[in-house]
Amino acid sequence: ELAAVYANLMLAISQIFTKLAIPNLSEDDFLSLKDVSTQFPNEGLASLNCHLFKLQTQELLFQNILLGDKLSEFLTSCTSLGLNLLCAMHLAGGLGARAAEECFFTVRNTPSCIRHVRKLGSSMVVIPDYCKQRKMSYKQPTLVVKFLPQGLGVALARYIIFVKELEARVVAH
């Protein structure tokens, strides 16, 4: 039953990408993505791989949203896509360590936040990372890494590199 739900989520994700006219990401492009773990802003997965989202493609999509009066539809689709990806991540990678990790995922670095979705080798991973006011590790590892299926990894990379960049541009406008 869970496999069927996961398959339906991946189908819905694919349909939203098509509806938004988001570019595909080839397996070669996916495997060559650059990613680093850093605390500095603008060094996340999208920024390091900006060559994949060509400016003319981005401009065309941007103008299509604005001129076609599709702002509401675009933002609704972006939200739906993010939630579907989040559900798929939890189905594929298992539950988070605490309820707080169930509600969000960050896709960019900020000075105060470590990204939860990263590319590690040839896989996308989810790393729930949090800190407490007092250490209570009980000699447990500090990070729990969830490796995701490659199809979901590619979808997450497309979301981070293409959708979040376009969404930020539309919202800033």
N, C-alpha and C positions, 0 to 999 in steps of 0.2 A: 504494500500500500504506500509506503514511504517513497519507494522508487517511482511509482506512478505519479505521486504528487510532485516529486523532483522533476520528472520528465515534463509535466504540465507547466511547471514554473519556467523551465528552460525554453519551452515553446512560447510562452507569454513574453519572456525576455527577448527572444528573437523577433517576435512580431512588433514589439515596441521599438527595437533598433531599426527595423524596416520602416515603420511608420514615421520615425524621426529622421530617416534618410542618413543614418550614422554610417560612416565608412566601415568596411570590414577590416579586420586585422589578420593578416596572413600568419601562418604558423611560424614562418621564418622571422617576421617582424616581432611576433610574440617572444620567440626564443632569444632575440637580440635586444630586448628591452633593457634599458639601464635603470638601475634602482640603487639607492644608497640609504643607509640608516644615518640620519643626520638630524640635528636639532635646529638647523637653519631654515628659515622660510624659503619657499620657491625652489626647493631642491627635491621635490617629490617626484613621483612617477610621471606625472603629466609634464612637468617642466623639463625633465631630462630627456623626454622623448617627443618634444614639440614638433620635430621635423615630420612626424607621421601625420599631423593634422595641418595640412598645407593651408596657408592664409587664404588663398582664393577659394578653397573648398569651404573653409570656415565662414568666409564673407558671404558666399552664396547661400549657405544654410541660415546664417544670421538675417540676411535680407529677406529670405523666404518666410521666416517667422514674423518679422516686423511688417513687411509689406502685405503679407497674406492674412494679417490680423489673426495670427495663430498663437499669440502669447499665452493665453489661458490654457489652450490645448497642449502646448509645448511643456509648460511648467507642470501640468497635471501628469503628463506622460513621464517626465523626468522623475517625479515623486513615485509614481507607480513602478518605474524601472528600478529605482533604488530600493524600494521595499521588497520587490520580487528577488532582487539579488541578495538582499539581507536574509530572506527566508531560505533561499537556495544555499547560502553559505552555512546556515545553521543546520540544514538537513544533511549537507555533505560533510561538514566538519564536526558536527556534534555541538552540544550545548556549551555555552561559556561557563567560566568559573563562578560567576555571580550574575545576578539579574541585571546589573548595570551594563554588562557587555552584550546583553540581548537587544538593547534598544538603539544602538548606533554603531557606525564604523566611520573612522576618519580616513580620508584619502590623501591628505596633504600634511606635510610637516608644518608645525608652528613652533615657536620657541618653547611653548609650554606643553606640547602634546606630541607623543610618538604615534606614528601611523599604525593602524591596526591591520591594514591590508598592504602586503609587501610582496615583491617578487624575490624569491630565493632560488637561485639556480634556474632551473627550467620550470618552476612551479610558482603559482600564486599561493600565498599562505595568509592565514589569519592569526595574528598574535595578540590575544587579549593581554593587555599590560596595564596594571594599575598599581598605585602605591597606597599604603595605609599610613595613618599618623604614627603608629608604632609598628615595628617589624614583628610579624607573626608567621614567619616562613615555615617553621617546624621542619627545617632542613629539606624543604621541597624545592624543586627547580623554580627559578624566578619567571621563566617564560614557558607557556604551553603553546606549541605550534600546531596549527591545523592545516594540513596540506589539502588543497582543493583539486578536484578533477580538472584536467586541462581545459575542457570546454567552458567550464565556469570561470577558470582563470582568464581565459581570453575575453569572456564577456565582462569580467571585472575590469580588465585592462582597457577595453573599449569604453566602458563607462567613465573610468578615471580620465583617460586621455582625450576622449572626444566629447562625451556628454557633459561632464563637469566643467570643462573649459568653455563650451558653448553656453551652458547655463549661467556661468559666472559673467560672461560677456553680455548676455541678454539682460540679466538682472542689473548689472552695472549701467546699462543703457537706460 
